[in-house]
Amino acid sequence: MIKAMVSGLETRLQEAPGDEQGWQRLVQARRVLGEETELVRALNGYAKAFPQKRDAQLDLLEVIFELGLSERYVSDAQMAVSHLAMIDEQALEYLFFAGHVAVLQGDKITAKTHWEELLSALPKQSALYD
């Protein structure tokens, strides 16, 4: 019954993708149900529907990389990184994920550039700096 309700919500959002709270509910439901592929699909839909929402892009990227799905979802990760670039190309999260996506695309020089920018933006006393 719950899965049917979640599927119904997903269908409704595909027909009317402008419901941000609906996407957030769908993402949460997919997380709770532990459905990785469906979770990525929901996060991708949310990120596409709201390209200006930083959190939507970061959530998609975090799930893709945390679950080890980066090679499977390269184009989705690239889309989210492109959206983040439009929001703020100097954001630390953008630099971090843009470097990872560049590696997936075989572009080590671009990855290095992003990560060098990231390191230079971090405070010297940051634990992440080492």
C-alpha atoms as one frame of an Amber mdcrd trajectory, in Angstrom:
protein
   0.000   0.000   0.000   2.781   2.451   0.897   4.746   1.613  -2.254   1.610
   2.220  -4.332   1.163   5.633  -2.714   4.811   6.508  -3.364   4.510   5.372
  -6.990   1.384   7.485  -7.338   3.242  10.509  -6.017   6.066   9.902  -8.482
   3.605   9.661 -11.380   1.925  12.892 -10.301   5.285  14.671 -10.096   6.262
  13.500 -13.574   3.081  15.078 -14.892   3.399  18.256 -12.774   7.055  18.621
 -11.735   6.707  22.068 -10.146   5.711  20.747  -6.696   8.883  21.156  -4.631
   7.348  19.744  -1.457   6.118  16.764  -3.442   9.652  16.044  -4.642  10.958
  16.360  -1.105   8.324  13.876   0.117   9.167  11.469  -2.704  12.897  11.657
  -1.951  12.268  11.053   1.742   9.985   8.108   0.992  12.567   6.528  -1.318
  15.234   6.979   1.381  13.058   5.349   4.018  12.173   2.465   1.708  15.884
   1.952   0.936  15.329   1.956  -2.807  18.646   3.209  -4.195  17.791   3.312
  -7.903  14.416   4.911  -7.215  16.051   7.369  -4.800  18.499   8.503  -7.481
  15.621   8.802  -9.956  13.631  10.922  -7.475  16.630  13.137  -6.695  17.325
  13.510 -10.414  13.731  14.574 -11.032  13.937  17.088  -8.192  17.268  18.462
  -9.452  15.916  18.809 -13.009  12.687  20.443 -11.864  14.560  22.924  -9.647
  17.968  23.629 -11.222  18.337  26.777  -9.127  18.018  24.833  -5.841  21.492
  24.219  -4.489  20.314  21.577  -2.018  18.572  19.565  -4.752  21.825  19.394
  -6.742  23.966  18.580  -3.707  21.589  15.868  -2.498  21.748  14.155  -5.896
  25.543  14.343  -6.025  25.996  13.163  -2.450  23.790  10.107  -2.977  25.429
   9.198  -6.278  28.915   9.333  -4.787  28.083   7.946  -1.320  26.396   4.893
  -2.807  29.261   4.296  -5.232  27.038   4.849  -8.250  29.103   7.551  -9.936
  30.068   5.510 -12.997  26.444   4.527 -13.569  25.106   8.075 -13.217  27.844
  10.191 -14.826  25.390  12.251 -16.894  23.181  12.932 -13.862  26.223  14.016
 -11.847  27.340  16.249 -14.721  23.892  17.846 -14.882  23.929  18.593 -11.149
  27.467  20.025 -11.337  26.380  22.228 -14.265  23.462  23.503 -12.207  25.783
  24.205  -9.265  28.109  26.130 -11.591  25.214  28.410 -12.526  24.475  28.966
  -8.840  28.044  29.613  -7.611  31.237  28.435  -9.334  33.306  29.369  -6.281
  31.308  27.285  -3.786  33.437  24.652  -2.116  30.869  21.946  -2.845  30.883
  22.846  -6.523  34.677  22.630  -6.705  34.671  19.296  -4.866  32.058  17.602
  -7.050  33.229  19.232 -10.293  36.617  17.642  -9.664  35.045  14.238  -9.151
  32.937  14.508 -12.295  35.997  15.591 -14.282  37.806  12.440 -13.116  34.843
  10.310 -14.236  35.104  11.949 -17.637  38.827  11.211 -17.795  39.819  14.873
 -17.464  42.449  14.817 -14.726  43.733  18.299 -15.539  40.324  19.891 -14.920
  39.883  17.802 -11.776  43.236  18.996 -10.482  42.335  22.617 -11.234  39.053
  22.354  -9.324  40.688  20.650  -6.363  43.539  23.160  -6.253  40.955  25.960
  -6.154  39.151  24.067  -3.399  42.332  23.695  -1.342  43.239  27.357  -1.766
  39.769  28.363  -0.544  39.999  26.246   2.615  41.353  27.800   5.799  44.904
  26.545   6.443  43.831  25.106   9.822  41.009  23.075   8.244  41.175  19.325
   8.899  40.276  18.873   5.235  43.370  20.777   4.125  45.735  17.910   4.884
